[in-house]
Amino acid sequence: MTTLTRRAAGGESVSPEELARELGRERELAAARRADELERARAEAGHGRARAEVATESRLADLARAEREADVQAEAELARMYREFRASGERTRVRSLMARSGEARAR
């Protein structure tokens, strides 16, 4: 049986067991790099989704605020119209009373 040996950088021989350990370590490092790359991609994707959710929440809050402001403005406008109509109706009623009393005096 032949023993395979590898020469190290310094020129000394490396046993098959040492070579197997070294190659195993290189595979572990490559696997760790790939796992880290995937974890980073997952983290970036998660961050992107979180930012999109925050942007959506912000837009919804802006829309809700605008709706509330529109409701307040509509209520104020309605109250103004009621005041105007009430005053106009009162003026009409007074004019009518004055006209009737003038008619009564004219007879």
Phi and psi in degrees as GROMACS dihedral restraints (atoms count N, CA, C in turn):
[ dihedral_restraints ]
;  ai    aj    ak    al  type     phi  dphi    fc
    3     4     5     6     1   -99.5    20    10
    4     5     6     7     1   142.1    20    10
    6     7     8     9     1   -99.5    20    10
    7     8     9    10     1   125.2    20    10
    9    10    11    12     1   -84.9    20    10
   10    11    12    13     1   133.9    20    10
   12    13    14    15     1  -130.6    20    10
   13    14    15    16     1   154.1    20    10
   15    16    17    18     1  -121.8    20    10
   16    17    18    19     1   142.4    20    10
   18    19    20    21     1   -89.3    20    10
   19    20    21    22     1   128.4    20    10
   21    22    23    24     1   -75.3    20    10
   22    23    24    25     1   172.8    20    10
   24    25    26    27     1   -58.9    20    10
   25    26    27    28     1   -33.8    20    10
   27    28    29    30     1   -81.6    20    10
   28    29    30    31     1    -3.8    20    10
   30    31    32    33     1   100.4    20    10
   31    32    33    34     1   -10.0    20    10
   33    34    35    36     1   -81.8    20    10
   34    35    36    37     1   158.1    20    10
   36    37    38    39     1   -79.5    20    10
   37    38    39    40     1   149.1    20    10
   39    40    41    42     1  -118.0    20    10
   40    41    42    43     1   132.2    20    10
   42    43    44    45     1   -75.4    20    10
   43    44    45    46     1   160.0    20    10
   45    46    47    48     1   -58.1    20    10
   46    47    48    49     1   -37.0    20    10
   48    49    50    51     1   -65.1    20    10
   49    50    51    52     1   -42.5    20    10
   51    52    53    54     1   -65.6    20    10
   52    53    54    55     1   -40.3    20    10
   54    55    56    57     1   -62.7    20    10
   55    56    57    58     1   -42.8    20    10
   57    58    59    60     1   -62.5    20    10
   58    59    60    61     1   -42.3    20    10
   60    61    62    63     1   -62.7    20    10
   61    62    63    64     1   -43.4    20    10
   63    64    65    66     1   -63.5    20    10
   64    65    66    67     1   -45.9    20    10
   66    67    68    69     1   -65.2    20    10
   67    68    69    70     1   -38.8    20    10
   69    70    71    72     1   -61.6    20    10
   70    71    72    73     1   -42.4    20    10
   72    73    74    75     1   -63.5    20    10
   73    74    75    76     1   -41.6    20    10
   75    76    77    78     1   -62.7    20    10
   76    77    78    79     1   -39.8    20    10
   78    79    80    81     1   -64.8    20    10
   79    80    81    82     1   -41.1    20    10
   81    82    83    84     1   -62.9    20    10
   82    83    84    85     1   -41.9    20    10
   84    85    86    87     1   -63.4    20    10
   85    86    87    88     1   -43.2    20    10
   87    88    89    90     1   -63.7    20    10
   88    89    90    91     1   -41.4    20    10
   90    91    92    93     1   -64.5    20    10
   91    92    93    94     1   -40.1    20    10
   93    94    95    96     1   -64.7    20    10
   94    95    96    97     1   -39.2    20    10
   96    97    98    99     1   -63.8    20    10
   97    98    99   100     1   -44.8    20    10
   99   100   101   102     1   -63.9    20    10
  100   101   102   103     1   -42.3    20    10
  102   103   104   105     1   -62.6    20    10
  103   104   105   106     1   -41.1    20    10
  105   106   107   108     1   -64.8    20    10
  106   107   108   109     1   -41.2    20    10
  108   109   110   111     1   -61.2    20    10
  109   110   111   112     1   -43.7    20    10
  111   112   113   114     1   -64.4    20    10
  112   113   114   115     1   -42.6    20    10
  114   115   116   117     1   -63.5    20    10
  115   116   117   118     1   -39.8    20    10
  117   118   119   120     1   -64.3    20    10
  118   119   120   121     1   -42.5    20    10
  120   121   122   123     1   -63.0    20    10
  121   122   123   124     1   -41.6    20    10
  123   124   125   126     1   -62.4    20    10
  124   125   126   127     1   -43.4    20    10
  126   127   128   129     1   -63.6    20    10
  127   128   129   130     1   -42.9    20    10
  129   130   131   132     1   -64.4    20    10
  130   131   132   133     1   -42.9    20    10
  132   133   134   135     1   -63.6    20    10
  133   134   135   136     1   -43.1    20    10
  135   136   137   138     1   -62.4    20    10
  136   137   138   139     1   -40.5    20    10
  138   139   140   141     1   -65.0    20    10
  139   140   141   142     1   -41.0    20    10
  141   142   143   144     1   -61.7    20    10
  142   143   144   145     1   -42.7    20    10
  144   145   146   147     1   -64.3    20    10
  145   146   147   148     1   -41.8    20    10
  147   148   149   150     1   -62.7    20    10
  148   149   150   151     1   -42.2    20    10
  150   151   152   153     1   -64.2    20    10
  151   152   153   154     1   -39.7    20    10
  153   154   155   156     1   -64.2    20    10
  154   155   156   157     1   -39.8    20    10
  156   157   158   159     1   -64.0    20    10
  157   158   159   160     1   -42.3    20    10
  159   160   161   162     1   -63.4    20    10
  160   161   162   163     1   -42.3    20    10
  162   163   164   165     1   -63.3    20    10
  163   164   165   166     1   -40.9    20    10
  165   166   167   168     1   -64.2    20    10
  166   167   168   169     1   -45.6    20    10
  168   169   170   171     1   -59.7    20    10
  169   170   171   172     1   -39.9    20    10
  171   172   173   174     1   -65.1    20    10
  172   173   174   175     1   -44.5    20    10
  174   175   176   177     1   -62.7    20    10
  175   176   177   178     1   -42.4    20    10
  177   178   179   180     1   -63.7    20    10
  178   179   180   181     1   -39.8    20    10
  180   181   182   183     1   -64.3    20    10
  181   182   183   184     1   -40.4    20    10
  183   184   185   186     1   -62.7    20    10
  184   185   186   187     1   -42.9    20    10
  186   187   188   189     1   -64.2    20    10
  187   188   189   190     1   -42.9    20    10
  189   190   191   192     1   -62.7    20    10
  190   191   192   193     1   -42.0    20    10
  192   193   194   195     1   -62.4    20    10
  193   194   195   196     1   -44.1    20    10
  195   196   197   198     1   -63.4    20    10
  196   197   198   199     1   -39.4    20    10
  198   199   200   201     1   -62.5    20    10
  199   200   201   202     1   -44.9    20    10
  201   202   203   204     1   -61.4    20    10
  202   203   204   205     1   -42.4    20    10
  204   205   206   207     1   -63.3    20    10
  205   206   207   208     1   -41.3    20    10
  207   208   209   210     1   -64.3    20    10
  208   209   210   211     1   -39.6    20    10
  210   211   212   213     1   -62.3    20    10
  211   212   213   214     1   -44.3    20    10
  213   214   215   216     1   -62.7    20    10
  214   215   216   217     1   -43.5    20    10
  216   217   218   219     1   -64.5    20    10
  217   218   219   220     1   -40.3    20    10
  219   220   221   222     1   -64.8    20    10
  220   221   222   223     1   -41.9    20    10
  222   223   224   225     1   -63.7    20    10
  223   224   225   226     1   -41.4    20    10
  225   226   227   228     1   -63.9    20    10
  226   227   228   229     1   -42.2    20    10
  228   229   230   231     1   -64.3    20    10
  229   230   231   232     1   -42.1    20    10
  231   232   233   234     1   -63.3    20    10
  232   233   234   235     1   -43.1    20    10
  234   235   236   237     1   -62.3    20    10
  235   236   237   238     1   -41.1    20    10
  237   238   239   240     1   -62.1    20    10
  238   239   240   241     1   -44.0    20    10
  240   241   242   243     1   -62.5    20    10
  241   242   243   244     1   -43.6    20    10
  243   244   245   246     1   -58.7    20    10
  244   245   246   247     1   -44.5    20    10
  246   247   248   249     1   -61.2    20    10
  247   248   249   250     1   -45.5    20    10
  249   250   251   252     1   -61.9    20    10
  250   251   252   253     1   -46.3    20    10
  252   253   254   255     1   -66.1    20    10
  253   254   255   256     1   -38.8    20    10
  255   256   257   258     1   -63.5    20    10
  256   257   258   259     1   -45.1    20    10
  258   259   260   261     1   -65.0    20    10
  259   260   261   262     1   -41.4    20    10
  261   262   263   264     1   -64.0    20    10
  262   263   264   265     1   -42.7    20    10
  264   265   266   267     1   -63.5    20    10
  265   266   267   268     1   -39.6    20    10
  267   268   269   270     1   -65.0    20    10
  268   269   270   271     1   -42.3    20    10
  270   271   272   273     1   -62.1    20    10
  271   272   273   274     1   -41.7    20    10
  273   274   275   276     1   -64.0    20    10
  274   275   276   277     1   -42.5    20    10
  276   277   278   279     1   -62.6    20    10
  277   278   279   280     1   -44.0    20    10
  279   280   281   282     1   -64.6    20    10
  280   281   282   283     1   -43.0    20    10
  282   283   284   285     1   -60.7    20    10
  283   284   285   286     1   -41.5    20    10
  285   286   287   288     1   -63.9    20    10
  286   287   288   289     1   -44.1    20    10
  288   289   290   291     1   -61.7    20    10
  289   290   291   292     1   -41.8    20    10
  291   292   293   294     1   -65.3    20    10
  292   293   294   295     1   -40.0    20    10
  294   295   296   297     1   -65.7    20    10
  295   296   297   298     1   -41.2    20    10
  297   298   299   300     1   -65.6    20    10
  298   299   300   301     1   -41.6    20    10
  300   301   302   303     1   -68.5    20    10
  301   302   303   304     1   -34.3    20    10
  303   304   305   306     1   -67.1    20    10
  304   305   306   307     1   -38.8    20    10
  306   307   308   309     1   -64.8    20    10
  307   308   309   310     1   -40.7    20    10
  309   310   311   312     1   -64.5    20    10
  310   311   312   313     1   -40.1    20    10
  312   313   314   315     1   -68.9    20    10
  313   314   315   316     1   -33.4    20    10
  315   316   317   318     1   -70.5    20    10
  316   317   318   319     1   -24.1    20    10
